[in-house]
Amino acid sequence: MPPPHPPDPIHPELALEQAHVHASYAGLAAMAAATRSALDAANRAGSAGETDSTIAAGHLAQRLRHLDPDVPGLVFGRIDGDDGSSWHVGRRHVEDGAGDPLVVDWRAPVSVPFYRATPADPLELARRRRLLLDGATVTDLFDEVFDDPDLAGEVRAAGIPDPLLAELERARTGAMRDIVATIAAEQDEVIRADLGTCLIVQGGPGTGKTAVGLHRAAFLLYEHRQQLDRDGVLVVGPNPVFLRYISQVLPSLGEAAARQSTIERLVAGTVGGRVRDVDRRDRARLLGDARMAEVVRRAVTGQRRDPAEDLVVSTPWARVTLRADAVRAVLDEVAARDVP
């Protein structure tokens, strides 16, 4: 009989990375606890009638939703620069008690080389390390050494699997899986494209089109938080089953600000749930023409009526007078944003 296959060697830095993962989870739990404490204080002050505290409580509650201390696979990589710098990359930003980062968000600019570095263009990296996690336990490491190509395959040859292959071999659970730890360079370019770019992602079944789209939504919410919190992000799916299938991807990436809907739900919200008529083809073509957007914009703008005198508004507490010049200033400010 052939001798038994020797066990795979343990990476010499596995214990070191495990300690960092534990510290990162502890840091995330501490951030959540501090936010929860601040939220409780803001709620107490809001109950006492302090308006600013009520507003702060809303922001703190939103932040707390992003700080789930039980998120699986919090840290999935590390990049070492050729200047001696080192960053751990993960699902969301985590810092220690002194404010130093334990994990940098995968969407942050510093994380770009983790996804795009290649032996031909290492993007100033000396090494890229990928971590395989089972919950909060580091099971394997995989190193790509850029400053010494002869060493790049040593760890892989020792029997540690490629994280991408390991991910593909995992059993399916019936829920859509995020691809944040295994985003390819081409996918990363699509995900990080400018906000004003209209993208169509094409590919065969199972090639990751939906996953890339959802990761792009998470990236844009991170990169353009203030604008998209105001304008909103809508994910439109073909049916409720599909939306349930993808529903956990954005929360797993640290985002809960996007709304999901089917086309039927959107129609139900505007015409009472029943389609009463269908446009003729020539009318539908006219209404769908991009130039119609300018026609509608002019029509809406033409409906503006500035107040000629002060406005009196009734509230549960008192009647409030809004000066006409102040209302006109607000209307001008909103019009200057040129929002849809």
Residue, then its C-alpha position, 0 to 999 in steps of 0.5 A: m500500500p502507498p504511504p498515507h498522504p502527509p497532512d498539509p503543512i500549517h502556514p507559519e503565520l496562520a496563528l498571527e492572522q488568527a490573532h488579528v481576526h480575533a482583534s478585528y471582531a473585538g474591535l467591531a463589537a466595541m464599535a457597536a457597543a459604543t454606538r449603542s451607548a450613544l444611541d441610548a443617550a440620544n434617545r433619552a435626550g430626544s424624549a426630553g424634546e431636544t430636536d438635534s438629539t432626535i436627528a442624531a439618534g436616526h444617524l446612530a441607528q443607521r450606523l448601528r445596523h452596519l456594525d453587526p459583530d457576528v458578520p462571517g468572514l469579516v477579514f479576507g485579505r491583507i496587502d503588503g506594500d513595497d514601502g513596508s505598509s500593511w493593510h487588512v482588507g475586509r467587509r467593513h472598516v474596523e478600528d481599535g480603541a486608539g482609532d487605528p484601522l484593524v480592517v479597511d473597507w473593501r470599497a476604500p481606495v487603499s483596497v484597490p490593489f487587492y483586486r487589481a494587482t498582477p505579477a505584470d503590474p503589482l501596483e506597488l505591492a510586495r505581497r497579497r495574502r488571501l485568508l480562508l475563514d470559517g466564521a471567525t476561524v482562519t482555516d488557510l492562507f494563500d500568498e502571492v509574492f510580487d517582489d520575488p516571483d520565484l516564491a509566489g508558488e511555494v505556499r500553493a505548492a505546499g497544499i493550501p488551496d486557492p480561495l477562489l477554487a475553495e469558494l466554488e467548491r463550497a456547498r450551496t445554501g440556497a441563498m445568493r453568495d457575495i463575491v467580495a473576497t474573490i472579485a476579479a480585476e475586470q469585475d472590480e473595474v465595473i464595480r468602481a466605475d463612475l457614478g454617472t456611467c450607465l453600465i450593462v453587464q452581460g454574460g451567460p448564466g452563472t457568470g456573476k452578473t447580478a453579484v457584480g451589480l449588487h457589489r456596484a450598488a454597495f460601492l456607490l453607496y459607500e463612495h457617494r453616501q450623501q447623494l445616494d442617501r438623499d436620492g435613494v438606490l432601487v434594485v429592481g428584480p423580475n419577481p419576489v423569489f429572485l429578490r428574496y434570493i439576493s436580499q442578504v448580499l447588500p447587508s453582508l457588504g455593510e449596506a442596508a440603504a437600498r430598496q428592492s422592488t419588482i416592476e409589478r410593485l412599482v406599477a401598483g404604487t402608481v396605478g392602483g395595481r391594475v394596468r388599465d390600458v396599453d399605449r399604441r406603439d408610436r405613442a410608446r416610442l415617443l414617450g420612451d424617447a430620451r428627449m422626452a426627459e427634457v420635455v418633462r423637466r421643462a413642464v415640471t419647472g414651469q409648474r413652480r409658483d413662488p409665494a407672493e406673500d408669507l405662508v402660515v403653516s399649522t403644526p401640532w404645536a403652533r402656527v408657524t409663519l414662513r417668510a416669502d423670501a426664505v421660501r423662495a431661497v429654498l426653492d432656488e437652492v433645490a432647483a440649483r441641485d438639478v435633481p430628478 
